[in-house]
Amino acid sequence: MPKMVFDPKRVQNLGGYIVESEANLPYRDVVVGNPNDFDVKIEVPIYSEEMIEEFKEEGLIVEPIYAGDSLKEALERVKARIGVRKK
């Protein structure tokens, strides 16, 4: 399975990596951030909730985006949690 590397302090939404026909998630997107000082590899594409739970086990911050939620605000919240400064 392909892997994606999350560099330290990287934040990204993974909606484009969710295989909706198989994952059946209760949300439409997920924002993931790496608060660590080291790279973390994750498997993509995302086929299940269990895969997202594995991201948490790897130490990543995971914030689901539900219908009506603001992606921009979620990205900003995760960035703030891991200490990414605005440019």
C-alpha positions, 0 to 999 in steps of 0.5 A, spaced: 500 500 500 502 507 498 505 511 504 504 518 505 510 521 509 508 527 514 514 531 516 514 534 523 509 540 524 505 538 517 498 539 517 493 537 511 486 535 510 486 528 507 479 528 504 482 526 497 485 520 500 478 517 503 475 512 498 468 514 500 465 507 497 468 503 502 470 507 508 463 509 510 465 515 514 460 519 518 464 525 516 466 528 509 474 529 510 479 529 516 485 534 518 491 530 520 497 534 523 504 531 526 506 534 532 512 530 533 519 532 531 520 526 526 517 524 520 510 519 521 508 515 515 501 513 514 498 508 509 493 511 503 488 511 500 483 511 506 479 505 506 476 505 513 475 508 520 480 503 523 486 506 518 484 513 521 485 510 528 492 508 526 494 515 525 492 517 532 496 511 535 502 514 531 501 520 535 498 524 529 492 529 531 486 527 527 480 532 526 474 530 523 470 535 518 463 534 518 458 537 513 457 544 515 464 545 518 469 549 516 475 546 513 479 552 514 478 553 521 479 546 522 486 547 519 487 553 523 485 549 529 490 543 528 496 548 526 495 551 533 495 545 536 502 543 533 505 550 534 505 552 526 505 559 526 502 563 521 506 566 515 
